[in-house]
Amino acid sequence: MSNRPNPFVKTRRDHADETAEDYVEAIADIEIASGACRVKDLAARMQVSHVTVTRILSRLTDAGLVARQPYGPVGLTPQGLEMAAASRARHKVVVAFLERIGVSNATAEHDAEGMEHHASKETLTAMRRYLGLIEDA
């Protein structure tokens, strides 16, 4: 047995985090656009069933990211708001980086949706440095 880290463990963890980040970001966006977010709004936005949204919201509630009342709107806790902001910030960095290296905006936006969740802090820092968003130490 090797002492090397298993890359599949990180990928599975990233996928779980990706779902949470996508949902909290969607909730924040819907609240901004409509004033309130409901399960039906999320189902339409994520293109999944009402049952899928309800199941994921239960996990997000247990994780302390979402606050909700039965049959009422869905809201984000301070922790959920923080996660949504961090996800949005990573997305912007990845899009800006891809555009800087010559990728079209439409493709950069599409590709960033997956990349933002899997890029390490080291990679994101290097992207920010390349973009001139942070100074070399």
Order of alpha helices (4+ residues) and beta strands (2+ residues): alpha-alpha-alpha-beta-beta-alpha-alpha-alpha
